[in-house]
Amino acid sequence: MAKINPEKLTGPQKAAIFLMLMGEEFTSQVYKYLDEEDIKRIGIEMAKIDYIPAEAIRKVLEEANIEAKDLLGDLTLSPDEFLKKSLISAYGERGKELYEEIKKEIGPETFKKLKKLDPKTIASLLANEHPQTIAIILVNLDSELSGQVLQLLPEKIRGEVLLRIALLSKVDPEIVKEISDALEEELKNIGGVLGKKIGGPEKAAEILAHAGRELEDELLTEIEDENPTLAEEIRKYLFTFEDFLKVDDFAIQALLKEISTDDLKLALKGASVEIKEKFFRNMSKRASELLKEELEMMGPVRVSEVEKAQQNIIRIAKKLEAEGKIILSRGEEEFV
């Protein structure tokens, strides 16, 4: 089951939580105004929910401008049962079909069972499997769990597994079923998704982000030797230019001393207002005003040029971090 992070709620997650809070009757009426693809996106998130943290509920209600006391429904049904009943209430037989399609999208029941095991047990279970098989299994698990499992796999196959995750595209449903059936047998011994599931560089980076910085560098170096372009793609997702919002002002000031004005102009040209303000306030008043004027006078620039400049700045930031001069906070990392 998916863990809900109140700080990183996606649109479909917010919609799923909101509809569950509002109740089955309200939800069945809302479905009638949505197309089937939207219903599936929301339904997949609903079916994946294990529990909803109070903070997530608060955030969703705040956005909807609704007081908790005004709720029309409650949470007495499981998310899965709620989804099924609300779809059938809205669409009858077609609702049953939609429910089954959504269930297939989130993968076989075996992968859900696997998510309940600790990372060490999963790693032990997968240690002798082919790297391609491991890659398919890991992209079907939560990224945090997959990152922990990746850490515990034998060193000789970790790089190969990550490489295959990054290169993974659609998977034949029959192959997924074969893997699921084999896993089911393995799970029985210890007592214990469809083709639309996608890996790719972003998924590889997401998993790697939970595997630790030391292993991150080691595995990316391995992949870089075999496929430099792919390694660069994965690095793009590991730390994006927008992530500088989470970096402290001291680090930004140190970074500004090392990067070129040309790179900074191009990078900020395609950045959000928040990121621009982050950099402006860490510059002298004169320097920031001059840069703002230059940005206003700049004509259209290619997206590729902006991305290249942003990657140049990120590369310098990573170098400063490796030298111990700054810290790049990422995700939910904690520092003491």
C-alpha positions, 0 to 999 in steps of 0.5 A: 500500500502507498504511504501518503506524504502530506507534504507531497500530495499529488492532484489525484491523491488530493482528489481521492482523499477529498472524495473519500471524506465527502462520502460514497453518494457524493463521489458517485455523483462526481464520477458522472462529470469525469471522463474514464481516464480521470476516474482511473487516475483517482481510483488508482490512488484511492485503491493504493491508500493504506491510511490517511494521515490527519495532516493530509486530511487537514491540507485537503480540507483547507484547499477545499475551504471546508470545515471538518464538521461540515463533512458529508461522509465518513471513513468507515469503508476501506479505500478499496471497498469505497472505490468499488461501491462508489463506481458501481453506484455511479455506473452499474455494470460498467462501474464493476468493469472500471473497478477491475481495470483499476485493480489491474493497473496497480498490479497483482496481489503478490506485489501487495504482499511483498510490500508488507515484508521488510527490505532485508527479506525482500532482498534475500528473496530476490538476490538470485533472480535475474537483474531484469526480473528484479527491476520489474519487481522494484518498479512495482514497489514504493520507491522508498522500499525499493531504495532500501532493497537496492542497498541490500542486494549483492554489490555485483548486481546493483548497478545492473538492476538500476540500469535496467530500471532506467531502461525499462519501458512497457512490460508484457502483462504475461511476463508480469504474471509469470513473475507474480506467480513465481513470487507467490510460490516463494512467499508460500515457502517463507510463510509469508503491473500491467504493461502500463507500469513504467520504469525509466530514468525518473523511476531509477532516480526516485529509487536511488534517492532512498538508497543513500548518497554513497551508493548513489555515487557508486552506482551512477559511476558504474552506469556512466561507464556503460551509458554516460547519457543515461547516467546524466538523465538519472542525475537530472531527476536526482536533484532538480533546479527547483530543489534549490528552494530547499537549500539554505541561504549559506549554500546559495551564497557559496554557490553564487561565487562559483557559477557564471553570470551567463549560466545563472541568467539562462537558468533563472530565465526558465525558473519559477518565481520562488527560485528567482527570489531565492537567488535574488535575495542572496545577492547584493542589492545592486547585483540582483537589480542588474540581473533582474534588468537583464532578465527582462531584456532577454528574448526567448531562449531555447528550453535546451539552453535553459536546461543545460545552464541549470545542469551546469549549476547543479553540477557545481553545487554537487561538486561543492557538496562533495568537497564538504562546503555545502549541503544539498538537502533532498527529500526528507533527509535530516541533518544533525 
